[in-house]
């Protein structure tokens, strides 16, 4: 888990250095442990397909959860897909959205773990 957290943090640091880039996380519940370990203070948007989570936030995290429509209307430049189970389905949906330049998969963070 330490190696995954380190990879995640290093990618985030690279993104936040460029003020023109924006960060989104699809299936954010999976990312919260890594975000807490990163100690980064940056603007991140959360996206999920769970209807009853829309507009709400998780305990201890002051980020409202958005849906795919919000992402289409106002895309981020860099999106983390934090689901192993639904990775391909989510990647297929978001790959067509103009404005998303980079998609990072949680599976890639686990490589060589």
N, C-alpha and C positions, 0 to 999 in steps of 0.2 A: 504493500500500500504506500510505503514511503517513496518508492521509485515512481509510482503513478502520480502521486501528489507533486513530486518534484517536476515531472514532465509537464503536468497541467499548469503549474505555477510558471514555469519557464515560457510556455506558449503565451499565457496571459500577459506576462511582463513584456514580451515582444510586441503584442498587440497594443497595449496601453501606451507604449512609447510614441505611437503614431496617433495624433489627435483626430485624424480623419477616419480612423477605424472604430467600429462599435462591436460590442460583444453580446451574444445571445446564447442561452443555454436551453436546449430542448430536453425535456424530462429532468427538470432542475433538482428534484429531490435527491437524485443520485449524485449530484455535484456538490451539495452543501458541505459534506465533510472535507472535500478538497478545497473548496472556497475558504472554509474556516482556517485551514492549515496554511493557505497562501499568504494570509495577512496583507493582502492587497486591498487598497481602498480605491475602487474604480466602479464606474457605472456599468451594470450588467442587467440585461433584461431576461426574464424567464418566460418560457413557452411550454405549453402542455396541451394535450388533447382531452384531458379530463374536464368535462363540462362544468362540474360543480366546483372546480378550483378557479375558474375564470374570474378575474377581478379580485381574488383573495391572495393572501400571502401565507407562508408557513410560519409557525411560531418561531420567534427570534430572528426572522429575516424580513426586512422591510422592503421587499420587492414584490410588486403585484404580478400575478401570473396572467399572461396573455395567451391568445390562441393563434392558430395558423393564419387566420384572417388578419390579425394585428401585424403578424410578421410580413404578410404579403403587402399590406398597406404601407408599412414603414419598416423595411428590411434592415437587418444588421449586416455588417460586412463580414463578420466572423461568427460562425455558429458551431457550438459544441453539441453533438448528439450523444446524450449520455444514457442510452439504452442499448443493451445487447440484444434483447428480445425483439424490439421493434425498430432496430437500427435501419434495416433496408427499407422498410415502409416509410419511415420518416425521411430518410435521405432521398427517396424517390419523390416525395411530396415537396421537399424544400429545394431540390436541385434545379427546379424550373423557375424559382423566384429570382427575378433580376435584382441585382444589388448585393446578393450574398456572394462574396468572393472566395471564401474558404469555409469548408465544412470539416470539422475535426470529429472523429468518431472515438468513443470511449475504448473501443477495441484496439485502436492504434496506441492508446496510452498504456494498455496492458501488454503490448508486444514486448517480447524478451523479458517478461516479468518472471 
